[in-house]
């Protein structure tokens, strides 16, 4: 159709030549779109090739790893455990007689000597019982004297009848006198036995007299006083009676430690050295040694008790203190490495070792001791071996790696390649 035809059939105001311009505009737009699409495809293809190349480069690049040097296990491993101090002796002192407190002479915190009087108890009932027992003893002794007189008379009478000529006295009378002499002797023996019983009662009550004075059973420190003047006290140590004192001897002093089962071979036997470190004595340390153990494992906690004894002449350590106790365990393995260097495979524990060419080799190892943070290895590693820490699953046998840190210190690239 020509412009004239278009003009003829077009609405009013449509100028000739407008159709041609529209065609040119549409064609130009299509061309621009085609050029843009082509440029986009070229750019995307280039980007994809770059990403692929980067991925290949990254996959083939050595994995960055942190490395630690296996150290020779030339010294024992330290082991520090919590402990608690306990007195050498600790006693609760009760009354041995009934009465009331007359005086007390020792108070809490006092250092007392063995046999020192701590308090006195007034015992009116005991005193009265003793007076009565002595009177009863005197009566029994008088009874013995009376019975002795009867024995003497009976014996004399029997002697006369026994020695009389036959026919003067009858045999029946002679036997009666003999029986009376035997009876008198028996009565005297009974009276003597009663004297012994009464004497025992007097002795018993006399022995209780010494308990009117409450004395210290050993030299130590009064840790508790539960009495005062006039308090009524009862003999015995039942739940119904009140103790008079508590005291303790803290020189020497004991330290109790609950040791883990893993330390059995090192700490179960007496003789090992120990260092006691209280938390509140300005860093002061005390030297002691293991003197006894429970020689059995607690099935619930899997621990055993260790007791350390040490001198405490200045009483710096008090019973009931919380302390740290340091032991040194004997060497079992040849090298030591952190526990984070261990790799556990289906066939057992391994360590990832870097050789001179910076390649990885997984070496089977034998663990001699595991204290949680450090391991002692007795087979598989040598001192100065370079072992990878925290081995990832991207590190495989024979892979080349890049060492970024050695023994906790950053490593320069030139050093890592050496």
ABEGO torsion letter per residue (X at the ends): XBAAAAAAABBBGBBBGAAAAAAAAAAAAAAAAAAAAAAAAAAAAAAAAAAAAAAAAAAABBBBBBBBBBBBBABBBBBBBBBBBBBABBBBBBBABBEBBABBABBBGBBBBBGBBABBBBBAAAAAAAAAAAAAAAAAAAAAAAAAAAAAAAAAAAAAAAABBBGABBAAAAAAAAAAAAAAAAAAAAAAAAAAAAAAAAAAAAAAAAAABBBBABBBBBABBABBBGBBBBBEABAABBBABBBBBAOBBBBBBBBBAAAAAAAABBGBBBBBBBAAAGGBBBBBBBABBAGBBBAAAGBBBBBBBBBBAAGABBBGBBBBBBBBBBBABABBBBAAABBBBAAEBBBBBBBAAGBBBBBBBBBABBAGABBBBABGBBBGBBBBBGBBAABBBGBBBBBABBGGBBBBAAAAAX
